[in-house]
Amino acid sequence: IVSISLVLVSGIASAASISANATLQTDYTWRGMSQNGEDASVNGGLDLEYDSGFYVGTWLAAVGSGAEVDYYGGYAGEMGDIGFDIGYVKFDYPAVANSADDFEETYLGLSYGDFGVTFAQGASSATDNVEVSYAFGDFGFSYGEYEDTGDYYYLTYGFEFMDFAMTVGYTDFSADAVSGKEDEDTFFLDIGIL
């Protein structure tokens, strides 16, 4: 029984891979909105991915309230020429006591060639978001509509420099009148470690 257990544990371990990421951003934006008062932000994450397509991970970023910690898990794969990613994410702000800013989403992403669409459904009082994207070479474009909040778009260009993955981009956010938010736009530079 012990030898069988060891074989099973060994098989599970070999079917999984762990990866880490770290990025410096001149402005951490999310759905077109600055999350750190337009100041620079450092973030990083850790992911565990299984050969079956299942994954779990966590991601941490410096934001105006101290930190944002995301926890997520899902299943990704392909059906013919169509890629899919279905999962759950929790956005947590531990520095804010009893924070009403914490929220959760379930999401479904579909891709075909260079095209992609992602639908995120907010839990409880959180609102929904729909985003479409298109990649052409090293350039990318995405447009999203965040329910009762606003719409946004991103234009990006990605390239490698030495041991770094660089992304230069521009984003524009137009607030809905009911959101109480303001329009904003910014140019940004992301520097990630390869």
C-alpha positions as CSV (number, residue, x, y, z in Angstrom):
1,I,0.0,0.0,0.0
2,V,2.8,2.4,0.8
3,S,4.6,1.7,-2.5
4,I,1.3,2.3,-4.4
5,S,0.8,5.6,-2.5
6,L,4.3,6.8,-3.4
7,V,3.8,6.0,-7.0
8,L,0.5,7.9,-7.1
9,V,2.1,10.9,-5.4
10,S,5.0,10.8,-7.8
11,G,2.6,10.7,-10.7
12,I,0.6,13.7,-9.5
13,A,3.7,15.7,-8.9
14,S,5.2,15.0,-12.3
15,A,1.8,16.1,-13.9
16,A,2.1,19.6,-12.4
17,S,4.3,22.6,-12.9
18,I,4.9,25.6,-10.7
19,S,5.7,29.0,-12.2
20,A,6.3,32.5,-10.8
21,N,6.1,36.0,-12.2
22,A,7.1,39.5,-11.2
23,T,6.4,42.8,-12.9
24,L,7.1,46.5,-12.4
25,Q,4.4,48.8,-13.8
26,T,4.6,52.5,-14.3
27,D,0.8,52.5,-13.6
28,Y,-1.2,49.4,-12.7
29,T,-4.5,49.7,-14.5
30,W,-7.4,47.3,-14.5
31,R,-10.2,47.6,-16.9
32,G,-8.8,51.0,-17.9
33,M,-8.7,52.4,-14.3
34,S,-5.6,53.1,-12.3
35,Q,-5.4,51.0,-9.2
36,N,-2.5,52.9,-7.5
37,G,-3.2,56.6,-8.0
38,E,-1.2,56.6,-11.3
39,D,1.9,55.7,-9.4
40,A,4.3,52.8,-10.1
41,S,3.3,49.4,-8.8
42,V,5.2,46.1,-8.2
43,N,3.3,42.8,-8.5
44,G,4.0,39.1,-8.6
45,G,2.3,35.8,-8.6
46,L,2.6,32.1,-8.2
47,D,0.8,29.4,-10.3
48,L,0.4,25.7,-10.1
49,E,-0.7,24.1,-13.4
50,Y,-1.6,20.5,-14.1
51,D,-1.2,18.7,-17.4
52,S,-5.0,18.0,-17.2
53,G,-5.7,21.7,-17.7
54,F,-6.6,22.6,-14.1
55,Y,-4.8,25.4,-12.4
56,V,-4.7,27.5,-9.1
57,G,-2.7,30.6,-8.3
58,T,-2.4,33.8,-6.4
59,W,-1.3,37.3,-7.4
60,L,-0.3,40.3,-5.3
61,A,0.0,43.9,-6.3
62,A,0.8,47.2,-4.6
63,V,-2.3,49.5,-4.7
64,G,-3.4,52.7,-3.0
65,S,-5.0,50.8,-0.1
66,G,-1.9,48.8,0.6
67,A,-2.2,45.6,-1.4
68,E,-4.5,43.6,-3.7
69,V,-4.3,39.8,-3.3
70,D,-6.1,37.7,-5.9
71,Y,-6.8,34.0,-5.5
72,Y,-8.0,32.0,-8.6
73,G,-8.5,28.6,-10.0
74,G,-9.9,27.1,-13.2
75,Y,-9.7,24.8,-16.1
76,A,-8.2,25.7,-19.5
77,G,-7.9,23.7,-22.7
78,E,-8.8,23.5,-26.4
79,M,-11.7,22.0,-28.3
80,G,-10.5,21.8,-31.9
81,D,-9.5,25.3,-32.9
82,I,-11.2,27.0,-30.0
83,G,-9.4,27.6,-26.7
84,F,-11.3,28.0,-23.5
85,D,-10.6,29.1,-19.9
86,I,-13.3,28.8,-17.2
87,G,-12.6,29.7,-13.6
88,Y,-13.2,31.7,-10.4
89,V,-11.2,34.7,-8.9
90,K,-11.4,36.5,-5.6
91,F,-10.1,40.0,-5.3
92,D,-9.1,40.7,-1.7
93,Y,-7.8,43.9,-0.1
94,P,-6.5,42.7,3.3
95,A,-5.2,46.2,4.5
96,V,-8.8,47.5,4.5
97,A,-10.7,46.2,7.5
98,N,-14.2,44.8,6.6
99,S,-13.5,46.0,3.1
100,A,-16.6,46.4,0.9
101,D,-14.1,46.5,-2.0
102,D,-13.5,42.7,-1.8
103,F,-15.4,40.8,-4.5
104,E,-15.5,37.6,-6.5
105,E,-16.1,36.7,-10.2
106,T,-16.5,33.6,-12.3
107,Y,-15.2,33.9,-15.8
108,L,-15.3,32.2,-19.2
109,G,-12.7,33.1,-21.9
110,L,-12.9,31.8,-25.5
111,S,-10.3,32.2,-28.2
112,Y,-10.0,31.5,-31.9
113,G,-6.8,32.3,-33.6
114,D,-5.9,35.9,-32.7
115,F,-9.4,36.7,-31.4
116,G,-10.6,36.4,-27.9
117,V,-13.6,37.2,-25.8
118,T,-14.0,37.0,-22.0
119,F,-17.1,37.2,-19.9
120,A,-16.8,37.8,-16.1
121,Q,-19.8,37.5,-13.9
122,G,-19.7,39.3,-10.6
123,A,-20.9,37.5,-7.5
124,S,-23.4,39.2,-5.1
125,S,-23.4,42.9,-5.8
126,A,-20.4,42.9,-8.1
127,T,-21.1,43.7,-11.7
128,D,-20.3,41.9,-15.0
129,N,-17.7,42.6,-17.6
130,V,-17.3,41.7,-21.2
131,E,-14.0,42.1,-23.1
132,V,-13.0,41.3,-26.7
133,S,-9.4,41.3,-27.9
134,Y,-7.3,40.9,-31.0
135,A,-3.6,40.3,-31.4
136,F,-1.7,41.1,-34.5
137,G,1.9,40.1,-34.2
138,D,3.4,41.9,-31.2
139,F,0.5,44.4,-31.1
140,G,-2.7,43.9,-29.1
141,F,-6.1,45.6,-28.9
142,S,-8.8,45.0,-26.4
143,Y,-12.2,46.7,-25.7
144,G,-14.4,46.1,-22.6
145,E,-17.7,47.1,-21.1
146,Y,-17.8,47.0,-17.3
147,E,-21.5,47.1,-16.2
148,D,-22.6,50.3,-14.4
149,T,-18.9,51.4,-14.4
150,G,-17.7,52.3,-17.9
151,D,-16.1,51.1,-21.1
152,Y,-12.4,51.0,-21.9
153,Y,-9.8,50.0,-24.4
154,Y,-6.1,49.0,-24.5
155,L,-3.5,49.4,-27.2
156,T,-0.3,47.5,-26.5
157,Y,3.0,46.5,-28.0
158,G,5.1,43.7,-26.4
159,F,8.8,42.9,-26.9
160,E,11.7,41.3,-25.2
161,F,14.8,43.2,-24.0
162,M,17.6,41.2,-22.4
163,D,16.0,39.1,-19.7
164,F,12.8,41.2,-19.5
165,A,9.4,41.1,-21.2
166,M,8.4,44.7,-22.0
167,T,4.9,46.0,-22.8
168,V,4.3,49.6,-23.9
169,G,0.7,50.6,-23.9
170,Y,-2.1,53.1,-23.8
171,T,-5.5,52.8,-22.1
172,D,-8.6,54.9,-22.1
173,F,-11.5,54.6,-19.7
174,S,-14.9,56.4,-20.1
175,A,-17.0,56.3,-17.0
176,D,-20.7,55.7,-16.9
177,A,-22.7,58.5,-15.4
178,V,-24.1,56.3,-12.6
179,S,-20.7,55.0,-11.6
180,G,-19.5,58.2,-9.8
181,K,-16.1,57.7,-11.4
182,E,-14.1,60.0,-13.7
183,D,-12.8,59.4,-17.2
184,E,-9.1,58.6,-17.3
185,D,-6.4,57.6,-19.7
186,T,-2.7,56.9,-19.5
187,F,0.4,55.5,-21.2
188,F,2.2,52.8,-19.3
189,L,5.2,50.6,-19.4
190,D,5.3,47.0,-17.9
191,I,8.6,45.3,-17.2
192,G,8.4,41.6,-16.4
193,I,11.1,39.1,-15.6
194,L,11.4,36.3,-18.2
